[in-house]
Amino acid sequence: MTAKEQQPNWLATKLIGDELISKIQSLSSQELSWLSGYCAGLAEAGANTGVPPVSSSLAQETVVSDEAVKPALVLYASQTGNAQAVAESLHQSLNTNGVNAVLKSTLELKVKDLKDYSAILVTASTHGEGEPPDDAIEFHEALTSKKGAKKRPNLAGVKHAVLGLGDSSYEFFCQTAKDFDAALSASGAASLKSPVLCDVDYDDDAQAWVNEVTASLKDYFKNLVGGAGNAAVETIQTQEVSSGVSYDKNNPFTATVETIQRITGQGSPKETYHVEIDISDSGIVYEPGDALGVVAHNQHELVSDIIQQLGLDPEENVIYKDKNISIRSFLTQTAELTLVNKGTLKALLEISPNQQLQKIHDEEFSEFIQQHQFVDVLHLADPTLSAQQLVDILKPIKPRLYSISSSLEEAPDEVHLTLNHVSNRNEHGERYGLASHFLTQDLEEGDEVSIFIEKNPKFKLPEDDSPVIMVGPGTGVAPFRAFLQHREALDNEGKNWLFFGNPHFNTDFLYQVEIQQYLKAGTLSRVDLAFSRDSEEGKKVYVQHKLIEQAEGVWKWLEEGAYFYVCGDMHRMAKDVEAALLEIIQTQGQKSEEDAKHYLKQLKLDNRYQRDIY
């Protein structure tokens, strides 16, 4: 090593000492980034105000020698990126306002490391029926389980705040956030404020939470560092939580439906449709893996049934968000009618008590909502409600999200969807899914529909030509159609392997001709098919069975750096596929169960195991 190369280390040692050098070298990249900005701020403050530079001994005392000056941890548990976006906004707000903050995913942190922070600020989404996001499964288990409780660190003296993102249509609304808040409190952490639990329209509540948490911690950290922090900042500076697109759920784009085509054959147990939407001149940009938000309207027959059941005048005016609107228009365009909300049930029971409905609310809610809608609640309870009371208890419609099944590289003025028309029959009649019925039955080609792009940063193709393995039964094939279009259009030479399944080969092989063309062209390296109802002797074969059959090849691809993707049903398929993947890692990699789980976790850390499940 030359004298010139040695000089910076020698100078640093002379100025701040070996002990501090060692501590600085142990910091993470994010912590080093903050420290760099902090020191630069001190230097600038001294230059601008005439204050002498801070001596090396004072720097040691201020930055590292006081154990109380630990950074704040901004921790996110995010499935599609919304909770991560809020966490990033908070992280930037804190650092802008002189608070030393570190941003981490639950996938990057061990529970024992929580003690290394003076404040723990959590943003968490809830997936499915109260389940944590994929990246948070292990951390959630370690923090909240009885076994994990014995290993939780003592967090006395640590402050914490929790923001939850969820959907109040589900029984276990924001359950992950509630679990984190309870576990942190049980570990001795002091709550900065009660947990904030956000519904579908979370933007305003999330921004308010960012502002309040920043304000709470700003003075606290300023005092800890002896006023040497960013003291010149007297107002809370924050950045609005933004999706980064021109159109969103509050400002959708009015597009035109070009094509509505059923793509399952006669006799199929599924009604699957291919829908093409014209987005010419919109400026809309999306990537493979993103979702399309659809603002749907309720079925006219459903609205009429509710009005008739309650004996209302359809033209009666009601007030919603300080505006006058007819009850018919409110129910058609604004009210959530196809998803039963527990809060709505509770409000209805307060107005019109009903023993049967009370039992559903208390004991049978999860089972009831699988086959029933709000109109069925009215049939059961037969309440007396005014039009305005109805408005006051109902939740607003939330947009429905669908995985995009096209690439802009292939279809620059279009966005394609692949969806099932959802329907079921209960004791009161036929019930349909909101957006699936709206898109495939109520609309006709040439009609308009309001849409927006929902970015999904956690479900993306690799930027290079790494091989990809795609597991997408049924409509789960949608994003992989987009993947293949994209890679072929860009002449990407990476290998692609698709696992697809559905009930019958003859009626349910979605995009069969396209898949065969991709095989012939070499875009698809191989396809494995699982048509469950065509299996011999009645034994159903699913995609997870095909994975096990091809275990040697799957393992070889993984070892070559393949990315592994799963799209579809979260309740059974995704869990069965993950179990099959773990089995492959364990048997083909000759690993213990614990080592196989560690291998899978590393795939997640490297973004090589990605899921879009629902």
C-alpha positions as CSV (number, residue, x, y, z in Angstrom):
1,M,0.0,0.0,0.0
2,T,1.4,3.4,-0.9
3,A,1.8,6.3,1.5
4,K,-1.0,8.1,-0.3
5,E,-3.4,5.2,0.3
6,Q,-2.4,5.1,4.0
7,Q,-2.9,8.8,4.7
8,P,-6.7,8.9,5.1
9,N,-6.7,6.1,7.7
10,W,-3.7,7.6,9.5
11,L,-5.4,11.0,9.5
12,A,-8.7,9.6,10.7
13,T,-7.0,7.8,13.5
14,K,-5.1,10.9,14.6
15,L,-8.3,13.0,14.6
16,I,-10.8,10.7,16.3
17,G,-9.0,7.7,17.7
18,D,-9.0,3.9,17.1
19,E,-12.0,3.2,19.3
20,L,-14.3,5.5,17.3
21,I,-12.9,4.3,14.0
22,S,-13.8,0.7,15.0
23,K,-17.4,1.8,15.9
24,I,-17.8,3.7,12.7
25,Q,-16.7,0.7,10.7
26,S,-19.4,-1.5,12.4
27,L,-22.2,0.8,11.2
28,S,-24.6,-0.2,8.4
29,S,-24.6,1.6,5.0
30,Q,-27.7,3.5,6.0
31,E,-26.2,4.5,9.4
32,L,-23.0,5.6,7.7
33,S,-25.0,7.7,5.2
34,W,-26.8,9.5,8.1
35,L,-23.5,10.1,10.0
36,S,-22.0,11.6,6.9
37,G,-24.9,14.0,6.4
38,Y,-24.9,14.8,10.2
39,C,-21.2,15.7,10.1
40,A,-21.6,17.7,7.0
41,G,-24.5,19.6,8.7
42,L,-22.2,20.4,11.6
43,A,-19.5,21.7,9.3
44,E,-22.0,23.8,7.4
45,A,-23.5,25.2,10.6
46,G,-20.1,26.2,11.8
47,A,-19.2,27.8,8.5
48,N,-22.5,29.8,8.2
49,T,-22.7,31.0,11.8
50,G,-19.0,31.6,12.7
51,V,-19.2,28.9,15.4
52,P,-15.9,27.1,15.7
53,P,-15.8,23.5,14.4
54,V,-16.6,20.8,16.9
55,S,-13.5,19.3,18.4
56,S,-12.8,15.6,18.0
57,S,-13.3,14.9,21.6
58,L,-16.8,16.6,21.6
59,A,-17.7,14.7,18.4
60,Q,-16.9,11.4,20.2
61,E,-19.1,12.4,23.1
62,T,-22.0,13.6,21.0
63,V,-22.1,10.9,18.3
64,V,-21.3,7.6,20.0
65,S,-20.2,7.7,23.6
66,D,-23.7,8.3,25.0
67,E,-25.7,5.1,24.8
68,A,-28.9,7.0,24.8
69,V,-28.2,8.3,21.3
70,K,-29.3,5.3,19.4
71,P,-31.0,5.8,16.0
72,A,-34.7,5.4,15.5
73,L,-35.8,2.4,13.5
74,V,-38.4,2.8,10.8
75,L,-39.6,-0.8,10.1
76,Y,-42.0,-1.8,7.4
77,A,-43.9,-5.0,6.8
78,S,-45.3,-4.5,3.2
79,Q,-46.9,-6.8,0.7
80,T,-47.4,-4.6,-2.3
81,G,-45.3,-1.6,-1.4
82,N,-47.8,0.7,0.3
83,A,-46.6,0.3,3.8
84,Q,-43.0,0.6,2.5
85,A,-43.9,3.9,0.8
86,V,-45.2,5.3,4.0
87,A,-42.1,4.1,5.9
88,E,-39.9,5.7,3.3
89,S,-41.8,9.0,3.7
90,L,-41.4,8.8,7.5
91,H,-37.7,8.0,7.2
92,Q,-37.1,11.0,5.0
93,S,-39.1,13.2,7.2
94,L,-37.2,12.2,10.3
95,N,-33.8,12.7,8.7
96,T,-34.8,16.0,7.2
97,N,-35.8,17.2,10.7
98,G,-32.5,16.1,12.4
99,V,-33.6,12.7,13.7
100,N,-31.2,9.9,13.2
101,A,-33.3,7.2,11.6
102,V,-32.6,3.8,9.9
103,L,-35.0,2.2,7.4
104,K,-35.4,-1.5,7.4
105,S,-37.7,-4.3,6.2
106,T,-38.8,-6.9,8.7
107,L,-37.0,-9.3,6.4
108,E,-33.7,-7.6,7.2
109,L,-34.0,-7.6,11.0
110,K,-33.8,-10.0,13.9
111,V,-36.0,-9.5,16.9
112,K,-33.0,-9.3,19.3
113,D,-31.7,-6.3,17.3
114,L,-34.7,-4.1,18.4
115,K,-32.8,-3.2,21.6
116,D,-30.3,-1.3,19.4
117,Y,-32.8,1.5,18.7
118,S,-34.2,4.3,20.8
119,A,-37.5,4.3,18.9
120,I,-39.3,1.7,16.8
121,L,-41.7,3.0,14.2
122,V,-43.6,0.4,12.4
123,T,-45.8,0.5,9.2
124,A,-47.5,-2.8,8.6
125,S,-50.1,-4.1,6.1
126,T,-52.3,-7.0,6.8
127,H,-52.7,-9.7,4.2
128,G,-55.7,-12.0,3.8
129,E,-57.4,-13.1,7.0
130,G,-55.2,-11.3,9.4
131,E,-51.9,-12.6,8.1
132,P,-48.6,-10.7,7.9
133,P,-47.1,-9.9,4.5
134,D,-44.6,-12.4,3.0
135,D,-41.6,-10.4,4.1
136,A,-42.8,-10.3,7.7
137,I,-43.9,-13.9,8.3
138,E,-40.7,-15.0,10.2
139,F,-40.3,-11.7,12.1
140,H,-44.0,-11.7,13.1
141,E,-43.7,-15.3,14.4
142,A,-40.5,-14.5,16.3
143,L,-42.0,-11.4,17.9
144,T,-45.6,-12.5,18.7
145,S,-45.6,-16.3,19.3
146,K,-45.4,-17.8,22.8
147,K,-42.0,-19.3,21.9
148,G,-40.8,-16.0,20.6
149,A,-42.0,-14.1,23.7
150,K,-39.3,-15.7,25.7
151,K,-36.6,-14.3,23.5
152,R,-37.9,-10.8,23.1
153,P,-35.4,-8.2,24.3
154,N,-36.3,-5.8,27.1
155,L,-37.3,-2.6,25.4
156,A,-37.8,-0.5,28.5
157,G,-36.9,3.1,27.6
158,V,-37.6,2.6,23.9
159,K,-40.5,4.5,22.3
160,H,-42.7,3.0,19.6
161,A,-45.5,3.9,17.2
162,V,-47.4,1.7,14.8
163,L,-49.4,2.5,11.6
164,G,-51.5,-0.3,10.1
165,L,-52.8,-0.5,6.5
166,G,-55.8,-2.7,6.0
167,D,-59.3,-3.2,4.7
168,S,-62.2,-3.0,7.2
169,S,-64.2,-5.4,4.9
170,Y,-62.1,-8.1,6.5
171,E,-62.7,-9.4,10.0
172,F,-59.1,-9.2,11.1
173,F,-58.7,-5.5,10.1
174,C,-55.1,-4.4,10.5
175,Q,-54.3,-7.4,12.6
176,T,-50.6,-7.4,11.8
177,A,-50.2,-3.8,13.1
178,K,-52.2,-4.7,16.2
179,D,-50.0,-7.7,16.9
180,F,-46.8,-5.6,16.5
181,D,-48.1,-2.9,18.8
182,A,-49.1,-5.5,21.5
183,A,-45.7,-7.3,21.3
184,L,-43.7,-4.1,21.5
185,S,-45.8,-2.9,24.5
186,A,-45.4,-6.3,26.2
187,S,-41.6,-6.0,25.8
188,G,-41.6,-2.7,27.7
189,A,-41.6,-0.2,24.9
190,A,-43.5,3.0,25.6
191,S,-46.1,4.0,23.1
192,L,-45.7,7.4,21.5
193,K,-49.4,7.3,20.6
194,S,-52.2,4.7,20.1
195,P,-51.8,2.7,16.9
196,V,-53.3,4.3,13.8
197,L,-55.3,1.8,11.8
198,C,-55.9,3.0,8.2
199,D,-58.7,1.7,5.9
200,V,-58.5,1.6,2.1
201,D,-58.3,5.4,1.8
202,Y,-55.2,5.7,3.9
203,D,-53.3,8.6,2.4
204,D,-54.5,11.5,4.6
205,D,-54.3,9.4,7.8
206,A,-50.8,8.1,6.9
207,Q,-49.5,11.6,6.2
208,A,-50.9,12.9,9.5
209,W,-49.2,10.0,11.3
210,V,-45.8,10.8,9.6
211,N,-46.2,14.5,10.7
212,E,-47.1,13.6,14.3
213,V,-44.4,11.0,14.7
214,T,-41.8,13.4,13.3
215,A,-42.9,16.1,15.7
216,S,-42.8,13.8,18.7
217,L,-39.3,12.6,18.0
218,K,-37.7,15.8,16.7
219,D,-37.3,17.5,20.1
220,Y,-36.5,14.2,21.8
221,F,-33.5,13.5,19.5
222,K,-32.5,17.2,19.5
223,N,-32.1,17.0,23.3
224,L,-30.2,13.6,23.1
225,V,-27.5,15.1,20.9
226,G,-27.2,18.1,23.1
227,G,-28.8,20.5,20.5
228,A,-26.1,19.6,18.0
229,G,-28.6,18.2,15.6
230,N,-30.2,20.0,12.8
231,A,-31.2,22.9,15.1
232,A,-31.9,25.3,12.3
233,V,-35.0,23.3,11.4
234,E,-37.9,24.8,13.3
235,T,-40.8,23.5,11.3
236,I,-41.7,19.9,10.4
237,Q,-40.6,19.2,6.9
238,T,-42.3,16.2,5.3
239,Q,-42.8,14.7,1.9
240,E,-46.3,13.7,0.8
241,V,-46.9,10.0,0.4
242,S,-47.2,9.7,-3.4
243,S,-47.8,6.8,-5.7
244,G,-45.6,8.5,-8.4
245,V,-48.3,8.3,-11.1
246,S,-50.6,10.9,-12.7
247,Y,-53.7,8.9,-12.1
248,D,-54.7,7.2,-8.9
249,K,-57.8,6.0,-7.1
250,N,-58.8,9.5,-6.3
251,N,-58.2,10.7,-9.8
252,P,-58.7,7.8,-12.2
253,F,-58.4,7.9,-16.0
254,T,-61.5,7.4,-18.1
255,A,-60.5,4.7,-20.6
256,T,-62.4,2.8,-23.3
257,V,-63.1,-1.0,-23.2
258,E,-61.9,-2.5,-26.5
259,T,-62.4,-6.2,-26.0
260,I,-64.4,-8.5,-23.7
261,Q,-63.8,-12.1,-24.6
262,R,-64.5,-15.3,-22.7
263,I,-61.5,-17.6,-23.0
264,T,-62.7,-20.7,-21.2
265,G,-64.8,-23.2,-23.2
266,Q,-68.3,-24.5,-22.8
267,G,-68.6,-26.9,-19.9
268,S,-65.8,-25.3,-18.0
269,P,-66.4,-24.7,-14.3
270,K,-65.0,-21.2,-14.7
271,E,-66.0,-18.2,-16.6
272,T,-62.6,-16.6,-17.4
273,Y,-62.4,-13.5,-19.6
274,H,-59.7,-11.6,-21.4
275,V,-60.3,-7.8,-21.3
276,E,-58.5,-5.2,-23.3
277,I,-58.7,-1.5,-22.4
278,D,-57.5,1.4,-24.6
279,I,-55.2,3.9,-22.8
280,S,-54.2,5.9,-25.8
281,D,-53.1,9.5,-25.1
282,S,-53.3,8.9,-21.3
283,G,-49.6,9.0,-20.6
284,I,-50.1,6.0,-18.4
285,V,-47.0,3.9,-17.8
286,Y,-46.9,0.5,-16.2
287,E,-44.4,-2.4,-15.8
288,P,-45.0,-6.1,-15.9
289,G,-46.0,-7.1,-12.4
290,D,-48.1,-4.0,-11.8
291,A,-51.9,-4.1,-11.2
292,L,-54.8,-2.2,-12.7
293,G,-57.2,-0.5,-10.3
294,V,-60.8,-0.5,-11.6
295,V,-63.5,1.8,-10.2
296,A,-66.6,-0.3,-10.6
297,H,-70.3,0.5,-10.1
298,N,-72.8,-1.8,-8.4
299,Q,-75.3,-3.8,-10.4
300,H,-78.6,-2.0,-11.0
301,E,-80.6,-5.1,-9.9
302,L,-78.8,-5.2,-6.6
303,V,-79.4,-1.6,-5.9
304,S,-83.1,-1.9,-6.7
305,D,-83.4,-5.0,-4.4
306,I,-81.9,-3.0,-1.5
307,I,-84.2,0.0,-2.1
308,Q,-87.2,-2.2,-2.3
309,Q,-86.2,-4.2,0.8
310,L,-86.0,-1.0,2.9
311,G,-89.0,0.6,1.2
312,L,-87.1,3.7,0.1
313,D,-87.8,6.3,-2.6
314,P,-84.9,5.8,-5.1
315,E,-84.9,9.6,-5.9
316,E,-84.8,10.7,-2.2
317,N,-81.8,13.0,-1.6
318,V,-79.2,12.1,1.0
319,I,-76.0,13.9,2.1
320,Y,-72.7,12.2,1.5
321,K,-69.5,14.2,2.1
322,D,-71.4,17.5,2.3
323,K,-73.0,16.9,-1.1
324,N,-76.6,16.1,-2.0
325,I,-77.1,12.9,-4.0
326,S,-80.0,10.5,-4.7
327,I,-80.0,7.3,-2.7
328,R,-80.1,5.4,-6.0
329,S,-76.9,7.2,-7.2
330,F,-75.2,6.7,-3.8
331,L,-75.9,3.0,-3.8
332,T,-74.9,2.5,-7.4
333,Q,-71.7,4.6,-7.5
334,T,-70.4,5.0,-4.0
335,A,-71.5,2.3,-1.5
336,E,-69.7,-0.9,-0.8
337,L,-72.5,-3.5,-1.2
338,T,-70.8,-6.8,-2.3
339,L,-68.4,-7.0,0.7
340,V,-69.9,-7.2,4.2
341,N,-68.1,-4.9,6.6
342,K,-68.1,-5.8,10.3
343,G,-68.3,-2.1,11.3
344,T,-71.4,-1.8,9.2
345,L,-73.0,-4.8,10.9
346,K,-72.2,-3.2,14.3
347,A,-73.7,0.1,13.3
348,L,-76.8,-1.7,12.0
349,L,-77.2,-3.6,15.2
350,E,-77.1,-0.4,17.2
351,I,-80.0,1.0,15.1
352,S,-82.0,-2.2,14.8
353,P,-81.0,-5.0,17.3
354,N,-81.4,-8.5,15.9
355,Q,-80.5,-11.7,17.6
356,Q,-79.5,-13.7,14.5
357,L,-77.4,-10.8,13.1
358,Q,-75.7,-10.4,16.5
359,K,-74.7,-14.1,16.4
360,I,-73.3,-13.6,12.9
361,H,-71.3,-10.6,14.1
362,D,-69.9,-12.3,17.2
363,E,-69.4,-15.9,16.0
364,E,-70.0,-16.6,12.4
365,F,-68.7,-13.5,10.5
366,S,-65.9,-15.2,8.6
367,E,-68.1,-18.0,7.3
368,F,-71.1,-15.7,6.5
369,I,-69.2,-13.2,4.3
370,Q,-67.9,-16.0,2.0
371,Q,-71.3,-16.4,0.4
372,H,-73.3,-13.3,1.4
373,Q,-73.5,-9.6,0.7
374,F,-75.1,-6.6,2.3
375,V,-78.5,-7.3,0.7
376,D,-78.5,-10.7,2.5
377,V,-78.0,-8.9,5.8
378,L,-81.1,-6.9,5.1
379,H,-83.1,-10.0,4.3
380,L,-82.0,-11.6,7.6
381,A,-82.4,-8.5,9.8
382,D,-85.3,-6.8,8.1
383,P,-84.4,-3.5,9.8
384,T,-86.1,-0.1,9.7
385,L,-83.7,2.4,8.2
386,S,-84.0,5.8,6.7
387,A,-82.1,6.6,3.5
388,Q,-79.7,8.8,5.5
389,Q,-79.1,6.1,8.1
390,L,-78.2,3.7,5.3
391,V,-75.7,6.2,3.9
392,D,-74.1,6.7,7.3
393,I,-73.5,3.0,8.0
394,L,-72.2,1.9,4.6
395,K,-68.5,2.1,3.7
396,P,-67.3,3.5,0.3
397,I,-66.5,1.2,-2.6
398,K,-62.9,0.3,-2.8
399,P,-61.3,-0.1,-6.3
400,R,-60.6,-3.6,-7.3
401,L,-57.1,-4.5,-8.4
402,Y,-56.2,-7.0,-11.1
403,S,-52.7,-8.2,-12.2
404,I,-52.0,-6.8,-15.6
405,S,-51.5,-9.4,-18.3
406,S,-49.8,-7.3,-21.0
407,S,-46.6,-5.4,-21.5
408,L,-46.4,-1.9,-22.9
409,E,-43.5,-3.1,-25.1
410,E,-46.0,-5.4,-26.8
411,A,-49.2,-3.3,-26.6
412,P,-48.2,0.4,-26.1
413,D,-51.7,1.8,-26.1
414,E,-53.5,-1.0,-24.2
415,V,-53.7,-2.7,-20.8
416,H,-55.0,-6.3,-20.6
417,L,-56.7,-8.2,-17.8
418,T,-57.4,-11.8,-17.2
419,L,-60.2,-12.4,-14.7
420,N,-62.9,-14.8,-13.5
421,H,-66.5,-13.7,-13.4
422,V,-67.2,-14.4,-9.7
423,S,-70.7,-15.7,-8.8
424,N,-72.3,-17.9,-6.2
425,R,-75.8,-18.7,-5.1
426,N,-77.1,-18.6,-1.5
427,E,-80.5,-18.9,0.1
428,H,-81.6,-15.5,-1.1
429,G,-80.4,-15.6,-4.7
430,E,-77.5,-15.2,-7.1
431,R,-74.6,-13.0,-6.0
432,Y,-71.8,-11.6,-8.2
433,G,-68.4,-10.1,-7.6
434,L,-68.4,-6.3,-8.0
435,A,-65.8,-5.5,-10.6
436,S,-65.8,-8.9,-12.4
437,H,-69.5,-8.6,-13.1
438,F,-69.1,-4.9,-14.0
439,L,-66.3,-5.5,-16.5
440,T,-67.6,-8.7,-18.1
441,Q,-71.4,-8.4,-17.9
442,D,-72.5,-4.8,-17.4
443,L,-70.1,-3.1,-19.8
444,E,-70.0,-3.6,-23.5
445,E,-67.1,-3.0,-25.9
446,G,-66.8,0.8,-26.5
447,D,-68.0,1.7,-23.0
448,E,-65.9,3.8,-20.6
449,V,-64.3,2.6,-17.4
450,S,-62.3,4.5,-14.7
451,I,-58.9,3.0,-14.1
452,F,-55.5,3.7,-12.5
453,I,-52.2,1.9,-12.2
454,E,-51.2,0.4,-8.8
455,K,-47.4,-0.1,-8.8
456,N,-46.1,-3.4,-7.3
457,P,-42.4,-2.9,-6.7
458,K,-42.2,-6.3,-5.0
459,F,-43.2,-8.3,-8.1
460,K,-40.8,-7.4,-10.9
461,L,-38.7,-9.1,-13.5
462,P,-34.9,-9.1,-13.0
463,E,-33.2,-6.3,-15.0
464,D,-30.7,-8.8,-16.5
465,D,-31.2,-12.1,-18.3
466,S,-31.4,-14.3,-15.2
467,P,-33.7,-17.3,-15.6
468,V,-37.2,-17.1,-14.2
469,I,-39.5,-19.8,-12.9
470,M,-43.2,-18.8,-13.0
471,V,-46.0,-20.6,-11.1
472,G,-49.4,-19.3,-12.1
473,P,-52.5,-21.6,-12.1
474,G,-55.8,-20.2,-13.4
475,T,-55.8,-16.5,-13.7
476,G,-52.5,-16.5,-11.9
477,V,-51.0,-16.8,-15.3
478,A,-51.9,-13.1,-16.0
479,P,-48.6,-11.4,-14.9
480,F,-46.6,-14.1,-16.5
481,R,-48.2,-13.4,-19.9
482,A,-46.9,-9.9,-19.4
483,F,-43.5,-11.2,-18.4
484,L,-43.2,-13.3,-21.6
485,Q,-44.4,-10.4,-23.8
486,H,-41.9,-8.1,-22.2
487,R,-38.9,-10.4,-22.5
488,E,-39.7,-11.3,-26.1
489,A,-40.2,-7.7,-27.1
490,L,-36.8,-6.8,-25.6
491,D,-35.1,-9.8,-27.1
492,N,-34.1,-10.8,-23.5
493,E,-32.2,-14.1,-23.7
494,G,-33.0,-15.3,-20.2
495,K,-34.6,-18.7,-19.8
496,N,-38.3,-18.9,-18.8
497,W,-40.1,-21.8,-17.2
498,L,-43.9,-21.7,-16.7
499,F,-46.0,-24.0,-14.4
500,F,-49.7,-23.6,-15.3
501,G,-52.7,-25.5,-14.0
502,N,-56.5,-25.4,-14.3
503,P,-59.3,-28.0,-14.2
504,H,-59.5,-29.3,-17.9
505,F,-57.1,-29.2,-20.8
506,N,-59.9,-28.9,-23.4
507,T,-61.8,-26.0,-21.8
508,D,-59.4,-24.2,-19.4
509,F,-56.0,-24.0,-21.1
510,L,-55.7,-20.2,-21.0
511,Y,-53.7,-18.5,-23.8
512,Q,-52.9,-22.0,-25.2
513,V,-52.0,-20.7,-28.7
514,E,-49.8,-17.9,-27.3
515,I,-47.9,-20.3,-25.0
516,Q,-47.3,-22.7,-27.8
517,Q,-45.9,-19.9,-29.9
518,Y,-43.6,-18.8,-27.1
519,L,-42.3,-22.4,-26.9
520,K,-41.8,-22.6,-30.6
521,A,-39.9,-19.2,-30.6
522,G,-37.8,-20.2,-27.7
523,T,-39.1,-17.4,-25.4
524,L,-40.4,-20.2,-23.2
525,S,-37.8,-22.7,-22.4
526,R,-40.3,-25.2,-21.0
527,V,-43.9,-25.5,-19.7
528,D,-45.3,-27.9,-17.1
529,L,-49.1,-28.3,-17.0
530,A,-51.4,-29.6,-14.3
531,F,-55.0,-30.1,-15.3
532,S,-56.4,-31.4,-12.1
533,R,-59.7,-32.8,-13.3
534,D,-58.1,-34.7,-16.2
535,S,-55.9,-36.9,-13.9
536,E,-56.2,-40.6,-14.1
537,E,-58.1,-42.5,-11.4
538,G,-59.6,-39.3,-10.0
539,K,-56.3,-38.2,-8.4
540,K,-56.0,-34.4,-8.7
541,V,-52.6,-33.1,-9.8
542,Y,-51.8,-29.5,-9.1
543,V,-48.8,-27.2,-9.9
544,Q,-47.1,-28.1,-6.6
545,H,-47.0,-31.7,-7.6
546,K,-45.5,-30.8,-11.0
547,L,-42.8,-28.8,-9.1
548,I,-41.9,-31.9,-7.0
549,E,-41.8,-34.0,-10.2
550,Q,-39.3,-31.5,-11.7
551,A,-37.4,-31.0,-8.4
552,E,-33.9,-31.7,-10.0
553,G,-34.4,-29.1,-12.7
554,V,-36.0,-26.5,-10.4
555,W,-33.0,-26.8,-8.1
556,K,-30.5,-26.6,-11.0
557,W,-32.2,-23.4,-12.1
558,L,-32.2,-21.9,-8.6
559,E,-28.5,-22.6,-8.3
560,E,-28.0,-20.9,-11.7
561,G,-29.6,-17.7,-10.2
562,A,-33.2,-18.2,-11.2
563,Y,-36.0,-15.9,-9.9
564,F,-39.0,-17.8,-8.5
565,Y,-42.5,-16.2,-8.9
566,V,-45.9,-17.3,-7.6
567,C,-49.2,-15.7,-8.5
568,G,-52.7,-16.8,-7.5
569,D,-54.7,-18.0,-4.5
570,M,-53.0,-17.3,-1.2
571,H,-55.1,-19.7,1.0
572,R,-54.1,-23.0,-0.4
573,M,-52.1,-22.9,-3.7
574,A,-49.4,-20.4,-2.5
575,K,-48.9,-22.3,0.8
576,D,-48.7,-25.6,-1.0
577,V,-46.2,-24.3,-3.6
578,E,-44.0,-22.8,-0.9
579,A,-44.0,-26.2,1.0
580,A,-43.0,-27.9,-2.3
581,L,-40.2,-25.4,-2.9
582,L,-38.9,-25.9,0.6
583,E,-38.9,-29.7,0.0
584,I,-37.0,-29.2,-3.2
585,I,-34.4,-27.1,-1.5
586,Q,-34.0,-29.6,1.3
587,T,-33.8,-32.8,-0.8
588,Q,-32.0,-31.6,-3.9
589,G,-29.7,-29.3,-1.9
590,Q,-29.1,-31.9,0.8
591,K,-30.0,-29.4,3.5
592,S,-31.5,-29.6,6.9
593,E,-35.0,-28.2,7.4
594,E,-33.5,-25.2,9.1
595,D,-30.9,-24.6,6.4
596,A,-33.7,-24.9,3.7
597,K,-35.7,-22.2,5.4
598,H,-32.5,-20.0,5.6
599,Y,-32.0,-20.6,1.8
600,L,-35.5,-19.5,1.1
601,K,-35.1,-16.5,3.3
602,Q,-32.0,-15.5,1.3
603,L,-34.0,-15.9,-1.9
604,K,-36.4,-13.3,-0.5
605,L,-33.6,-11.0,0.6
606,D,-32.2,-11.2,-2.9
607,N,-35.7,-10.5,-4.4
608,R,-35.5,-13.9,-6.1
609,Y,-38.6,-15.3,-4.5
610,Q,-41.6,-13.0,-5.2
611,R,-45.3,-13.6,-4.8
612,D,-48.5,-11.8,-6.0
613,I,-51.2,-13.7,-4.1
614,Y,-54.7,-12.9,-3.1
